[in-house]
Amino acid sequence: MADFVELVLTCGSWQEAQRIADALLEQRLVACVEMFEIKSKYHWHKAIEEAKEIKLIMESVAEHFDKVEAEVKKLHSYETFVLQQIPVGRVSTAAATWWENESMAKEAKS
């Protein structure tokens, strides 16, 4: 059984979030992407900034992190994006089967 993870990423716009989500889903690097509009406050270049962002929570497997990061790097507008991997302790049996099957990269399924 795979090591299930949630990947978390913020994006600067709905368009960017959609573009990244679609690319990762098409490549089967993630099984699902949830998108939420959020308000962020953060330190940037010695100032406190505030922005509306889109947070992506993506269901995937640990082995895909490097491939997801590489794809996000191609598509993301931020100079410094934060992609986090959070381990998932347990998943219901049916969901685990779906999650693993749907987050298998194209080349791995061939």
N, C-alpha and C positions, 0 to 999 in steps of 0.2 A: 504494500500500500504506500502511496505517495506521502510526502510531508506537506500537508496542506498549510497554506499561508494566505493572509490577506495582505495585499500591497496597497499602500496609501500614497496618493499623489495629489498635489494641488495644481490647478491650471488657471491661466489668466482670463479665459473666456469660455463660453459654452462651445464656440466653434472649435477651439483648441482641444477641449475635453472630448468632444465628439470625434475629432480626427484621431486622437490618441486611442480612445476606446475602440473605435472601428478597426484601426490597424492591429491592435493587440488581439481583438476577437477574431479577425480574419486569419491571423497567423496561429490561432489557437494557443496563444501564450497565456490567456486568461479564460475562465469559464463564464464570468459574469462581471459587469461593471455597474456599480451604483454611483449616481452623480447627485451632488447636493450643492446648492449655492450657500456660501459661507461668507463671513466677514472676518478677515485676518488682521492682526496687528503683529508687527515684527520689527526687529532691528535690521537696518540696511544702510550701509555706508554712514555710520555714526549718527543715524537719526531713527526715530520711531516712525514707521510707515503704517498705513492702513489701506486695505484694498478689499474689494469684493472678488472672491475667487470661487472656482468650482473644485470641490473635493471629490476625487475618485476613490472608491473603495473597490478593489478588484480581487476576485477569488482566483487563486492560482496554486501552483506547486512550487516548492522552494527551488527546484532545479532550473526554473525559468527566469530567476531574478536577473542574471547577467544579460539575457536576451531582451527582457523587458526594458532594462535600463538602457541598452544600446538603441532600442527603437524609440524610447522616450527622448533620448538625446537628439535624435534626428528630427523629431517633430515638435519639441517643446520650445517655447519662446523665452523662457527665463534663462538668465545668465547662470544662475545656480538654482536648480530644482531639487526638491527633496523627495526621494522615493524611499519609502519605508517598507520593510518586510516584518510582518507580525505573525508569529507562529499561531496556528489554530490547534488547540489541545484535542478536541474531539469534534466529530461531525457525525450526524445520523447516517446510518448504513446506506440508505438509498441516495442521500445527498452526496456521500463520499464517492460512490460509484459514478454518479453524474459528473461531479467535480473533476475527478481524475480523467474520465473519458473526454470531457469537453475542454480540458486544458492541456491536451497533448499536442505538441507542435506538429505541424504538417509533416516535416521530415521524419519525426519519430513514429508517425502512424503509417508511413509507407511500408 
